[in-house]
Amino acid sequence: MRSQNNDLRRYFASREELCSEPGDVAITASKGEMPLEAAMIDLSCRENGESYCGKLDASGTVHLSDVATGQYAVTLLPPEGPPPLPGVPLEKQEQLPWKLPRKVRRPETTPLTAEVTEGSNEFTFDVSQEDVASQKK
């Protein structure tokens, strides 16, 4: 029985071997010089099934703590606003000063990615460029 337990221990990795320390993430998103204030951001990882989301502040930044390490697809969504007012033309209703490209709204189509590692991670995304640039600091 002892030899079986030793064999099993060698076959299965320990929890410490499988899990790495989570990272802290700071993401800044803009459209040119304009921060994407109040936009929702979502990180989803197919490798580990983890997902994290947050709302960008006035500077277009969100801080997420204890994010599992891995490669994440990053999606952006406009903030939820009030429904359109009946009888009021859309151009007279409050509009965002920016629009998001459709491709950054879905994990399947977004070109935005973030490789989260242990420790501090900072990412900057500018959705004004045609190829939608991402940059890790």
C-alpha positions in Angstrom: 0.0 0.0 0.0 2.9 2.4 0.8 4.4 2.0 -2.6 1.1 2.8 -4.3 0.8 6.0 -2.3 4.4 7.0 -3.2 3.6 6.3 -6.9 0.5 8.4 -6.7 2.4 11.3 -5.1 4.9 11.2 -7.9 2.2 11.0 -10.6 0.0 13.9 -9.3 1.5 17.3 -8.8 1.0 19.0 -5.5 -1.3 22.0 -5.2 1.8 24.2 -4.8 3.3 22.8 -8.0 0.1 23.5 -10.0 -0.8 26.9 -8.7 1.3 30.0 -9.0 0.8 33.2 -7.1 -1.9 35.5 -8.6 -1.0 38.8 -10.0 -2.3 42.3 -9.6 -3.4 44.0 -12.8 -3.7 47.7 -13.7 -5.3 48.3 -17.1 -5.6 51.7 -18.9 -7.8 52.0 -22.0 -8.2 55.0 -24.2 -9.3 56.0 -27.7 -6.5 58.3 -28.7 -6.1 60.8 -25.9 -9.6 60.2 -24.5 -9.8 57.8 -21.6 -12.7 55.3 -21.8 -14.3 56.5 -18.6 -17.0 54.2 -17.2 -16.4 51.5 -19.9 -16.6 47.9 -18.6 -13.6 45.7 -19.1 -13.5 41.9 -18.9 -10.6 39.5 -18.8 -11.3 35.9 -19.7 -8.9 33.0 -19.8 -9.7 29.8 -21.8 -6.7 28.0 -20.1 -8.0 28.2 -16.6 -11.6 29.3 -17.0 -11.1 32.4 -14.9 -12.8 35.7 -15.6 -12.4 39.2 -14.0 -14.2 42.4 -14.7 -14.2 46.0 -13.6 -15.3 49.5 -14.5 -12.8 52.0 -15.8 -12.4 55.2 -13.7 -12.2 58.8 -15.0 -8.6 58.3 -16.1 -9.6 55.1 -18.0 -7.9 52.8 -15.5 -9.1 49.8 -13.5 -7.2 47.8 -10.9 -7.9 44.1 -10.4 -6.3 42.1 -7.5 -5.5 38.5 -7.2 -5.9 37.6 -10.9 -4.8 34.1 -11.7 -1.8 33.9 -14.0 -2.4 33.1 -17.7 -3.2 34.5 -21.1 -6.4 36.5 -21.1 -8.7 37.9 -23.9 -9.6 41.5 -23.0 -13.0 42.8 -24.0 -14.4 46.3 -23.6 -18.1 47.3 -23.4 -19.6 50.8 -23.3 -21.2 51.8 -19.9 -24.8 50.9 -19.4 -26.8 54.1 -19.8 -30.5 54.9 -19.5 -32.7 53.5 -22.3 -33.5 55.8 -25.2 -36.2 58.3 -24.4 -39.4 57.9 -26.4 -40.1 60.9 -28.7 -36.6 62.4 -28.2 -34.3 62.1 -31.2 -31.1 60.1 -30.4 -28.9 63.0 -31.4 -30.4 65.1 -28.6 -29.9 62.5 -26.0 -26.6 62.2 -24.1 -24.0 60.4 -26.1 -20.6 59.1 -25.2 -17.7 61.1 -26.6 -16.2 57.8 -28.0 -17.3 54.6 -29.6 -15.8 51.2 -29.3 -14.9 49.1 -32.3 -17.2 46.1 -32.5 -14.4 43.6 -32.5 -13.2 44.5 -28.9 -16.7 43.7 -27.5 -16.5 39.9 -27.8 -13.8 37.4 -26.5 -13.9 35.5 -29.8 -13.0 38.6 -31.9 -11.0 40.9 -29.6 -7.4 41.5 -30.6 -6.7 42.7 -27.1 -4.8 40.2 -24.9 -3.0 40.3 -21.6 -0.4 37.9 -20.3 -0.8 38.0 -16.5 2.2 36.9 -14.5 3.0 36.8 -10.7 3.3 40.2 -9.1 2.3 43.6 -10.7 1.1 43.8 -14.2 0.3 47.0 -16.2 -1.4 47.1 -19.6 -2.3 50.0 -21.8 -4.8 49.6 -24.7 -5.6 52.3 -27.3 -8.7 51.3 -29.4 -8.3 54.3 -31.8 -5.7 52.5 -33.9 -6.9 50.3 -36.7 -5.1 47.2 -35.4 -6.1 48.1 -31.8 -2.7 48.1 -30.0 -2.0 46.6 -26.7 1.1 47.2 -24.7 2.5 45.7 -21.5 4.5 48.1 -19.4 
